[in-house]
Amino acid sequence: MDDQLSALETAFEDGGYAVLEVTRNRNQVRTVLEEDRADAEQVRAIAADAFADDDLLGVNVTTESIEGQNGMNTVVTCRVR
């Protein structure tokens, strides 16, 4: 896991969220949180603080049913440089 992924995972855990998965696909970092209805503004702020200002291009927060998981989860997708 690279430094950006580790920093993001730590930031969410420090914010009180249970992190199920953090992955990267080119310029997108996807974080799956155990919570099904995490506060979108709060998780956006946590993601923004985890990256350098010029590295983060955008943050998308959705609720999804993840294969292999029970129920719904919050997914935070960050577009990065």
C-alpha positions in Angstrom: 0.0 0.0 0.0 1.5 3.4 -1.0 1.7 6.4 1.3 -1.4 8.1 -0.1 -3.5 5.0 0.6 -2.1 4.5 4.0 -2.7 8.2 4.9 -6.3 8.0 3.8 -7.0 4.8 5.7 -5.5 6.3 8.8 -7.4 9.5 8.4 -10.7 7.7 8.2 -9.9 5.4 11.1 -8.9 8.4 13.2 -12.2 10.0 12.3 -14.0 7.0 13.8 -14.8 5.1 10.6 -14.2 1.3 10.1 -12.3 1.0 6.8 -13.0 -2.3 4.9 -10.9 -1.6 1.8 -8.7 1.0 0.2 -7.6 0.5 -3.5 -6.1 2.5 -6.3 -7.0 2.3 -10.0 -4.8 4.8 -11.9 -5.9 8.2 -10.7 -8.8 7.0 -8.5 -8.5 6.0 -4.9 -11.6 4.1 -3.6 -12.3 3.6 0.1 -15.0 1.4 1.4 -16.4 2.3 4.8 -18.4 -0.1 6.9 -21.0 2.5 7.7 -24.0 2.5 5.4 -24.9 6.2 5.9 -21.7 8.1 6.7 -22.1 11.9 6.6 -21.0 12.9 3.1 -19.6 16.3 4.2 -17.6 14.8 7.0 -16.0 12.1 4.9 -15.2 14.6 2.1 -13.5 16.8 4.7 -11.5 13.8 6.0 -10.4 12.9 2.4 -9.4 16.5 1.6 -7.3 16.6 4.7 -5.5 13.3 3.9 -4.2 14.6 0.5 -1.9 17.5 -0.4 -4.0 20.4 -1.8 -2.7 20.0 -5.3 -3.0 16.2 -5.4 -6.8 16.0 -4.8 -9.0 16.7 -7.9 -12.4 15.6 -6.5 -14.3 13.5 -4.0 -17.4 11.4 -4.7 -19.4 9.8 -1.8 -21.9 7.0 -2.6 -23.7 4.2 -0.8 -23.4 0.8 -2.5 -24.0 -2.8 -2.0 -20.6 -4.4 -2.1 -20.3 -8.0 -3.3 -19.3 -10.3 -0.4 -20.5 -7.7 2.2 -23.7 -7.7 4.2 -26.0 -4.7 3.6 -24.9 -1.3 2.3 -21.5 0.5 2.6 -20.3 4.0 2.1 -17.8 4.3 -0.8 -15.5 7.4 -1.0 -13.8 7.8 -4.4 -11.1 10.4 -4.7 -9.7 11.6 -8.0 -6.0 12.3 -7.5 -3.0 13.5 -9.6 
